[in-house]
Amino acid sequence: MILKRTLLAFAVVIGSVQNVYANQLEEVVTGAVLSSPEVKRSMDARNAVFEEVRQARGGFYPKIDIAAGVGYEWTKNTATINAIGGDVELKRREASISLRQMLFDGFLTGNEVDRHAFRLEAGNHRLREVAEEKALATTRAYIEVIKRNELRNQANVTLFNHVKVYEQIRKRSESGLGTRASLQQAKGRLALAEVNVLSAENNMRDAQASYLRVVGQKAPEELEVPEFNIESLPENEETSIKRAIANHPTLKLAQADVQAAEAQYGSARSLLYPKLNFEVDRNWNSNIDGVEGDNEDLTAMFRVRYNLYNGGSDKARIRQTRHQINEAKDIQSNAERQAVESVGLSWNAYEILGRQLVFFRQHVDSSTQTRDSYLKQFNIGQRSLLDLLDTENEVFSSKNSMIAAKYDYLIAQYRLLNGMGEMLELLKVDLEPLASTSLEGDDTRVIPPRDAEKKLLYR
C-alpha cells in the first residue's frame, strides 16, 4: 500500500516537469519590472524632476502680468486741502499690464537649467538602478522556485527508493528471512525520507510565496530553466570591473549628482553679479490719489539691481555649495568602491561555483555507482542494510548539493551581469512603456544605458 501511494505521488510530481513550459524568464522579468511599485515610484520621481527642468527654463522667457481693480478711495492730503479745503471720496479704478524680461541674472537661470537637467539624468540612472535590482530579485525568485521544485522532486525520488527497500525488507521479514531489527531500521529511514519530502515541500511553498511578493503574481506550475548566454560575460575579473565602471547606473547616477552640485555652485555665484531686466509697464487708472479723472502712464525701462551687502549670506551660500560638490564627489568615490567590491564578490562566486560543479558531479556519479553496487551486494547478502541505507542518504545529499550549486551558479552569472549594469539589456527589458503612461508625448523618453552620458536636449 505504501509503495502504491508513493509511486502515484512520484508519477504526478515527475510528470508535471515534462509538460511544455509556458513562461520564460524574459517575460516574467519584464512584467515584474514594469508593474513594480518601486520602479513606478522612481519613474514618477524622474518625471517630477523633468517638470523642474521646464520650470527652470521659464526663467529665460518674459513674464507678463495684468491687474485690475475697482473700489472706494478716501484721500486727504495737501492737494485736496488746497483744492477743496478737506478730504475727498472717489470711486477708484485701476488696470495695468506689465512685462519683465530677464537680460542678465549672473548666469543663474542657465545654471539652474543645467542643475535640474543633471538631476533628471540622475533620475534616469536611478530608474535604471532600481529596475536592475528588481530584475535581479525577480530572477532570483524565478530560479529559486525551479531549484526548490527540483529538490522536492529529488526528495520524492529518494522516498521512492526507501519505499522499495522497505517493501523488500518487509517481505523478507514476513517470510522469515529478515530480522525485525532490519525492518525497524528500514522503517525509520523511510520516516526520515517522508520528513525530507515535507521539508522540501515547505521550502517550495516559501519560494512560491517569495515569487508572489517579488513578481506580483503566483508562480506558474512549470517554469523554464533559463539558458544563460555565457558569451555575455567577461573573460576575467578585470574586464568585468571595467565594464561596471563604464555602464553601471549607480556610478552614472553619482556622476550626474556631481555635475548637478557643480551647477548649483554656479547658481550660488550668481548672487555676486548685478541683475539686468527690461521692464515695460502700462497703467490705466481713474480717480486716484484724490484727483478725479483718468490717469494713464507708460514706462519702458532697463533696470539694474545689485546687492551691495547681505550680511555675508551670499558668500556663505557659495562656500556651502562648494562643500556639497566635495560631498557629491566623495559619494561618487564610495559608489565606485562598492561597485568594484560587488563585481569582485560576484566574480568570485561565479568562478568558484563553476569549479565546484565539476566535483559535485563527480560526487553524485561516485555515490550513485556505490549505491547501485551496494544494492546488488545487499541482494546477495554481501552488504548490510545499514550500508545500503547510508549510501542512499549519501546519494540524496550529493544530488541536493549539486542541484543547489547548479542554480546558485546560474544566479551568480546573473549577479555578475547585474554588477556590471547590463542585466536589463540582456533580458531585453524596455522601460519606455512606463514613460509613455506617465506624461504626454516623447518628452519622457528614458535615456538609454549606453547614451546616458549625453546631455538632455532641452525642449
Secondary structure, 3 states (H helix, E strand, C coil): CHHHHHHHHHHHHHHHHCCCCCCCHHHHHHHHHHHCHHHHHHHHHHHHHHHHHHHHHHHHCCEEEEEEEEEEEEECCHHHHHHHCCCEEEEEEEEEEEEEEEEECCCHHHHHHHHHHHHHHHHHHHHHHHHHHHHHHHHHHHHHHHHHHHHHHHHHHHHHHHHHHHHHHHHHHHHCCCCHHHHHHHHHHHHHHHHHHHHHHHHHHHHHHHHHHHHCCCCCCCCCCCCCCHHHCCCCHHHHHHHHHHHCHHHHHHHHHHHHHHHHHHHHHHHHCCEEEEEEEEEEEEEECCEEEEEEEEEEEEEEECCCCCCCHHHHHHHHHHHHHHHHHHHHHHHHHHHHHHHHHHHHHHHHHHHHHHHHHHHHHHHHHHHHHHHHHHHCCCCCHHHHHHHHHHHHHHHHHHHHHHHHHHHHHHHHHHHCCCHHHHCCCCCHHHHHCCCCCCCCCCCCHHHCCCCCCCC
